[in-house]
């Protein structure tokens, strides 16, 4: 996969292995995420998809016994280098989880502003502008602009997930990681998140883990297939889904196992 001309937002895993203690759950993966694209990570349950995603912003090391070997490069710099602050890294590489996780005691406004305040934003006018910008990018502003001080738990499931996306976008990350973001949503909520993926890749590099093959085909430019901790195949989505080069890939996408 050739690097794009604009590689400013490029993310790359180089011989990445993720372990819990001595057990490797992702093995020797090298994978490039081109700028301004959506890459879907697919594979059966337990194959290492979510663990791999968590390695891309150093969240795996927060798990008990979690550690990695290899490198992850963001704009050419290794995010696991000693001088890298993981908290600051996660401002550049935002993440949204499978289930909506709004902060339950906070308002809609404060949910979005939380990440900004952690990163030192104190000017009220600047925070107001950033909150509005993030909610607009998450396609939620028009639905909540008149109730920003109300509890985030008053929102529907789909709205809560878009709120979590807005919260991740507020600090202006370069990369957005989505871990099965529609797994708990209804079809309408799922459609809106998928539409957002197409809109957001103009400004961000997006990596989405999904168990839904139809979703991967709809939203992604590239698809990576994992099986039993290994990266089996990666390529342009339309090519991988129609003419995969590996027998295991074909067996998975045709439903012979899952």
N, C-alpha and C positions, 0 to 999 in steps of 0.2 A: 504494500500500500504506500504509494509515494506521498511524501509530505506535501501539503498544499503550499501555494505561493505565500500566503499569509499564515505563518506558523506561530503568531504571537500567543494564541490561546491553546497551543498544542499540548497534549498530555500523552505520556508514553510510559508503559510498563516495560522494564527490561529485565528478563530472566527473574521475574518476581515469584517468590515462593512464600506462602503464608502458612504459619504453623500455630498449633495450640500445643504447647510443650514440645514434644518430639513428633507429634502427628501432623503431617503436611496435608492441608485441605485445598490448597492451590499450588500447583507444581510448575515451576520454571516457565512462567508465562511471559511472552514478549508481545506487546500489542500497542499499536499506535491509534490515538483518537484525533483525527484531523480537526482543525479549527472549523467552527461554525457548521458542525455536522451533528447528527444524532446517531449514536451507536447503541444498538440493542444487544444485551447479553442474555442469551437463552440457554436452556438446558434443563434436565430433570431436577427435581427437588434433591437437595443434598450434594450437588455437584460442585459447590464452591462459588456460585455466582455472587451472593450477597457478601461473602467474606472478601472476595476479590474487590468488590465495589468499595468496601470499607477500608481497604488498603490504600485506595487512591486519595484519601484525605487523612490518613493516619488514625482512623477510628478503630482499626483492628487491634492496635496495641493497647487500647483501653479494655479489651476483653481479657478475662483471666487466662494467663498463659499465652496470650497472643503476641507474636513477633513475626518479623519478615526477614528474608534475605533478598538480595537483588536491589534494583533501583526503581523509583518512579520519578520521571522527569516532568517538570512543569516549566514550559518555556526554556528547556534545556538544563534547568537546575534540579538537583536531586532533593526531593522533599524530605528525605530521611537523613539528610546531612545534619551534623551535630549543631550547627548554628541556626537551624530552622526552628522557629517557634510554632508548635502545632496549632495553637489557638489562632495565630495570625494566618497560618496556612488554611485553616477551615473558613476563614473569611474569603479566601480566593477560590476555594473549592467547596461550594455549598452542597448540602445533602438534604433530601426529603425522604422520609421513611414510608414503609408500607401502610401503616395506619396513620390517619391524621393525628398529630400530636400538638395541638395548641396548648399554650400554658393555661391551665384551667382557672387560675385566680386573676388572670389579666384580661383587659379589654382587647378588642380587635386592634386598636391603635397600638397598645403597649406590646402586643405580641409581635407586631412587625418592627417596632422600635427597639425591641430587646437586644437584637444583635448589633444595632447601631451604637447603643449605649455601652455595650461591652467593649466596642472598638473605639470608645472615647468621644463619640459625638455628643455634644452637650448643648449646642445652640438650638433653641426650640424651633426657630424658623427653618434651619437646615434639616432637623429631624422631621418636621411636618412635610417638607418637600420630598424627602427621601421615602417617607411612608406612603405618600400619595403616588409617587413614581413606581414604587414596588407593587402596590395594589393594582395600579393600571396595567403593569406588565403581566401580572397574574390574572388579568381579566376579572377583577373582583371589585374595583373601585365603585363602579356605578351601582352595585348591589349593596354596598356597605357605607358609602360616604356620609349618609345621614345618621348612622348609628355607630360611629367609631368608638365611642366610649362604653358601648355595651359589651357584655361578656362574649368572648369568642365561642363559648359553648352553645350560644343561641343559634349559631350557623348550622346549616345542613352539613352532612358528611362531605359532599363534594366541595362546598364552600370552605370548610375547614381545611381540606387538603390544599386548595388554592391559597388559603391564608398561610399555610406552612411554606408553600412555594414563594409567596411574597416575602415571608420572613427570611428565607434563604437568599432572595434576590436583593434585599434591602442594603446589605453591605457592598453591593456591586462586585459579586464574584466573577471569576473568569470561566469557571467550569461548574456545571450543575449535575449532581449525581441523584438519580431517582431510583429508589429501591422498591419495585413493584407498587408504584404510586396509586394505581387504580384498583388494587386487589379487593379493597373493601367498599368500592363505590358502585352505584347503580349505572346503567348504560348511559344516562344523560351526563352524569358526572365524569364517567370514563371518556366520553366523546370530548368534553371540554378540556380535560387534561391533555388528550392527544392533540387537539387543535393547538394548545399552548406550546407543545413541543415544536411544532412547525414554526410558530411565531417566534419563539425564544431563541432558536438556533441562529437567527440573524445576529444576535449579540453574544451568545454563549456557546461553549462546547458542551454537549449533553451526552451523558451515559445513562441508559435506562436498563435496569434489570427487569425482565418480565417473563412470566410463565405462559403468557398468551401469545402464541405464534402469530395469530392474525394481527394482534397489536404491533408486534415487532415489524411485520410486513407493512403496516400502515404508516408507522411513525419514523422509521429509521432509514438512514442512508447506508449504514454498514451494520452487519450482524456478526456477532462472535458466538460460536457454539461451544459450550463447556460440557464435558462428560467425565465423571469420576476424577475430578480435580484437575483435569487437563484441558487446555485449549485445543480443541480438535480442528476447528476451521474458522476462518474469518474472511469476509469479503463483502463486496457490494450486496446489499440486501436482495435486490431482484435477481442477482446471479446465484447467490447461495440458496435461495428458496426454489429456484427452477433447475439449476444444474450444479448441485453441490459436487465437490471433488472427492469427499470422503464418504465411505459406505455408512459409517455411524451417523453422519449428518443426515443423509437421505433417510435412514431408518427412523430417526427422530422426527423429522419434519413431516414424514408421511404417516406417523402415528403407530409405527410398529413397536415402539416403547416410549415411555414418558414418565 
